[in-house]
Amino acid sequence: MEKKIILSEKQMPDYYYNIAADLPYTMEPPLHPATKKPISPTDLLPIFPKSLIEQEMSSQKEIPIPDPVRQAYQIYRPTPLIRATYLEQALKTPAKIYYKYEGASPTGSHKPNTAIAQAYYNKMEGTKKLVTETGAGQWGSSLAYACSLFDMECTVYMVRISFEQKPYRKTIMNLYGAEVYPSPSDRTQAGRKILAQDPQCTGSLGIAISEAIEEAVQRDDTKYSLGSVLNHVLLHQTVIGLEAKKQMELAGDYPDVIIGCHGGGSNFSGLAFPFLRDKEKAGTHCRRAESMSYPDRRKLRI
């Protein structure tokens, strides 16, 4: 029995899987924060490049991964699928437990999967600078890394409490060439307004997002980048599950249950969505995908 199931670089996926093509219904668009009406592609143009807006709205099932992105992925992908034999023994369970290890990336998480793609698509449309927010710093460091690959500027607004508690995350972003500012800051109208009301404000992700978008819309050569929640972000993360499917085939197994932590959704969707595509293959399996949230536990039954 092999503990690690490893693919070659040639076996890495050459497309992203878009679950929107297989949903039995059409997803409703998000609402515009000002008008409260469904947002249109035109509304998104000031902050995202056209290619990512097209992916956001796309119903195409398979979207090719550009060669420069695949080459950048090859620095750390494919990532291993590992059999958790010691955990199985500790639990005294007959179940076989596997986990997909995404810590092999240069920044230690799954987030470069979309950061690299977003940086590439922006670069191809003439964007010179990306602005974003980050909480604990994983997304900020991932985008900083991605921008360094494509010779782009990067500015990160980091939630102030994390900026103070996690100084080494700021160091990583700086090493990749990004500017990092604690949020709320005095660089934006949104930040100055909040600081005037509460000079000791420790910040929040919402505040940092407001500052990042405000800066992004002020220059034609600057765009905003988000690390979770949006359709195109979830799309890019499906390289995780597409690899995992091949690895499960090599292991001679197929999952009955898929479990993933769930914040903005990109980690869970990246692993689970490709398996949802072919649920007919499950046969008599009782297949489930579960997202774990704290303190509640929510289940998605397939």
C-alpha positions in Angstrom: 0.0 0.0 0.0 1.4 3.4 -1.0 0.9 6.3 1.5 1.4 9.0 -1.2 -0.2 8.9 -4.6 1.8 11.2 -6.8 1.0 12.3 -10.4 3.6 13.4 -13.0 3.6 16.9 -14.4 2.1 15.5 -17.6 -0.9 14.3 -15.7 -1.8 17.7 -14.4 -5.2 19.0 -15.6 -5.2 21.1 -18.8 -8.6 22.6 -18.1 -10.8 24.0 -15.2 -14.1 22.4 -14.5 -17.1 24.8 -14.3 -19.9 23.3 -12.2 -22.3 25.9 -13.4 -22.7 24.0 -16.7 -24.1 21.0 -14.8 -26.3 22.6 -12.3 -30.0 21.9 -12.7 -30.8 25.6 -12.4 -29.2 28.9 -13.3 -27.4 30.7 -10.5 -28.8 34.2 -9.8 -26.2 37.0 -10.2 -25.1 38.9 -7.1 -26.8 42.2 -6.3 -25.1 45.5 -7.0 -24.3 47.1 -3.6 -25.6 50.5 -4.6 -28.7 49.7 -6.7 -29.5 46.3 -5.1 -30.3 45.1 -8.6 -28.6 42.1 -10.3 -25.1 43.0 -11.2 -24.1 43.0 -14.9 -20.8 42.4 -16.7 -20.5 46.1 -17.3 -20.7 46.8 -13.6 -17.7 44.6 -13.0 -15.4 46.2 -15.7 -13.9 48.8 -13.4 -12.5 46.2 -11.1 -12.0 42.9 -13.1 -10.5 42.2 -16.6 -12.9 41.0 -19.3 -11.6 37.5 -19.4 -12.3 36.9 -15.7 -15.8 38.5 -16.0 -16.5 36.0 -18.9 -15.4 33.2 -16.6 -17.6 34.5 -13.9 -20.7 34.4 -16.1 -19.7 31.3 -18.2 -21.7 28.2 -18.6 -18.9 26.4 -20.5 -18.1 23.1 -18.8 -14.4 23.0 -19.5 -12.2 26.1 -19.6 -8.6 25.6 -20.9 -5.8 26.4 -18.5 -3.3 28.7 -20.4 0.1 27.3 -20.9 1.9 30.0 -18.9 -0.4 29.3 -16.0 0.2 25.5 -16.2 3.9 26.1 -16.3 3.7 28.2 -13.2 1.6 25.5 -11.5 4.4 23.0 -12.2 6.5 24.6 -9.6 4.3 22.9 -7.0 1.7 20.9 -8.8 0.5 18.2 -9.0 0.2 17.9 -5.2 0.1 14.5 -3.4 -2.9 12.6 -2.3 -2.0 11.0 1.0 -3.5 8.0 2.8 -3.9 8.9 6.5 -3.1 5.5 7.9 -2.1 6.7 11.4 -5.4 8.6 11.7 -7.3 5.5 10.6 -5.5 3.5 13.3 -6.1 6.1 16.0 -9.8 6.2 15.1 -10.0 2.4 14.9 -12.1 2.8 11.8 -12.5 0.4 8.8 -12.8 3.5 6.6 -9.9 4.6 4.4 -9.1 8.2 4.8 -7.2 10.3 2.2 -6.3 13.9 2.2 -5.2 16.2 -0.6 -2.1 18.1 0.5 -2.0 21.7 -0.8 0.7 22.9 1.5 3.3 22.3 -1.2 2.8 25.7 -2.8 5.4 28.4 -2.3 3.0 30.2 0.1 1.8 27.1 1.8 -1.9 27.0 0.8 -4.2 26.3 -2.1 -4.6 30.0 -2.9 -1.9 30.4 -5.6 -4.1 28.2 -7.8 -6.3 31.2 -8.5 -3.8 34.0 -7.7 -1.6 32.8 -10.6 -4.5 32.5 -13.0 -5.9 36.0 -12.0 -2.4 37.6 -12.4 -2.0 36.0 -15.8 -5.4 37.1 -17.2 -4.9 40.6 -15.9 -1.4 40.8 -17.4 -2.7 39.7 -20.8 -5.2 42.6 -20.8 -2.6 45.3 -19.9 -3.2 45.5 -16.1 0.0 46.7 -14.4 -1.1 46.6 -10.8 -3.4 44.4 -8.6 -4.9 45.5 -5.3 -6.4 43.2 -2.8 -7.2 42.6 0.9 -6.1 39.8 3.2 -7.0 38.7 6.6 -4.4 36.3 8.1 -2.2 36.9 5.1 -2.4 33.7 3.0 -4.3 35.3 0.2 -2.1 38.4 0.2 1.1 36.4 0.1 -0.3 34.2 -2.7 -1.3 37.2 -4.9 2.1 38.9 -4.1 3.8 35.7 -5.3 1.7 35.5 -8.5 2.3 39.2 -9.4 6.0 38.6 -9.0 5.8 35.8 -11.6 4.3 38.1 -14.2 6.2 41.3 -13.3 3.2 43.2 -11.9 2.8 45.6 -9.0 0.8 44.5 -6.0 -0.7 46.3 -3.1 -2.3 44.5 -0.1 -4.6 45.9 2.6 -4.1 43.6 5.6 -6.6 43.6 8.5 -4.8 45.7 11.1 -5.1 43.1 14.0 -3.5 40.5 11.7 -0.9 42.9 10.5 0.2 43.4 14.1 -0.1 39.8 15.2 1.4 38.2 12.1 4.4 40.3 11.0 6.1 37.5 9.1 3.2 37.3 6.7 3.8 40.9 5.9 7.5 40.0 5.4 6.6 37.3 2.9 4.5 39.7 0.9 7.3 42.3 0.9 9.8 39.7 -0.3 7.6 39.0 -3.3 7.6 42.8 -4.0 4.2 43.8 -2.6 3.3 46.9 -0.7 1.4 46.0 2.5 -0.7 48.4 4.6 -2.6 47.9 7.8 -6.4 48.4 7.3 -8.1 50.7 8.1 -5.4 53.1 6.7 -5.1 56.8 5.9 -4.6 56.0 2.2 -8.3 55.8 1.3 -11.4 57.8 2.0 -13.0 54.7 3.5 -10.1 54.1 5.8 -9.8 57.7 6.9 -13.6 57.8 7.7 -13.3 54.8 9.9 -10.2 56.0 11.7 -11.9 59.3 12.4 -14.7 57.4 14.1 -12.4 54.9 15.9 -8.7 55.6 15.9 -8.0 52.2 17.5 -10.1 50.2 15.1 -8.5 46.7 14.6 -10.0 46.4 11.2 -12.1 43.8 9.4 -12.1 42.0 6.0 -15.0 44.2 4.9 -13.0 47.4 5.6 -10.0 46.0 3.8 -12.1 45.1 0.8 -13.5 48.6 0.7 -10.0 50.1 0.7 -8.7 47.8 -2.0 -11.6 48.4 -4.3 -11.4 52.1 -3.8 -7.8 52.2 -4.8 -8.3 49.9 -7.7 -11.0 52.0 -9.4 -8.9 55.1 -9.4 -6.5 54.0 -12.1 -7.2 52.5 -15.5 -4.1 50.2 -15.3 -5.1 48.8 -11.9 -7.6 46.0 -11.0 -8.9 44.4 -7.9 -8.4 40.7 -7.1 -10.4 38.5 -4.7 -9.3 35.2 -3.3 -12.6 33.4 -2.7 -16.4 33.5 -3.1 -16.6 34.4 -6.8 -17.3 31.9 -9.5 -14.1 32.3 -11.4 -12.1 31.8 -8.2 -13.9 28.5 -7.4 -13.3 27.6 -11.1 -9.5 27.9 -10.8 -9.4 25.8 -7.7 -10.9 22.8 -9.4 -7.4 21.7 -10.4 -7.3 20.2 -6.8 -10.3 17.9 -7.4 -9.4 17.0 -11.0 -6.0 15.8 -9.7 -7.6 14.0 -6.8 -9.9 12.1 -9.2 -7.0 10.7 -11.1 -5.2 9.9 -7.9 -8.2 8.0 -6.5 -8.3 6.0 -9.7 -4.7 5.0 -9.2 -5.5 4.0 -5.6 -8.4 1.9 -6.9 -10.8 3.8 -4.6 -13.7 6.3 -5.0 -14.8 8.6 -2.2 -18.1 8.0 -0.4 -17.8 11.3 1.5 -15.8 14.4 0.7 -15.1 16.8 3.6 -13.5 20.2 3.4 -13.2 23.4 5.5 -15.3 26.2 4.2 -14.8 29.9 4.5 -15.3 31.7 1.2 -15.8 28.3 -0.5 -12.8 28.0 -2.8 -11.0 25.2 -0.9 -14.1 23.1 -0.5 -15.3 23.6 -4.1 -11.9 23.0 -5.5 -11.8 19.5 -4.0 -15.5 18.6 -4.3 -16.8 20.0 -7.5 -15.0 17.7 -10.0 -16.4 14.7 -8.1 -19.9 16.1 -8.4 -19.5 16.1 -12.2 -19.8 12.4 -12.6 -22.0 11.2 -9.7 -23.5 8.6 -12.1 -20.1 6.7 -11.6 -20.9 6.3 -7.9 -23.1 3.3 -8.6 -24.4 2.1 -5.3 -22.2 4.5 -3.3 -24.0 6.9 -1.0 -21.9 9.9 -2.0 -21.8 13.1 0.0 -19.8 16.3 0.0 -19.7 18.0 3.4 -18.5 21.5 4.3 -17.5 22.0 7.9 -18.3 25.4 9.5 -17.9 26.4 13.1 -20.0 26.3 15.2 -22.6 24.9 12.8 -22.0 21.9 10.5 -23.7 22.2 7.2 -24.1 19.3 4.7 -24.6 19.3 1.0 -26.1 16.0 -0.2 -25.6 14.9 -3.7 
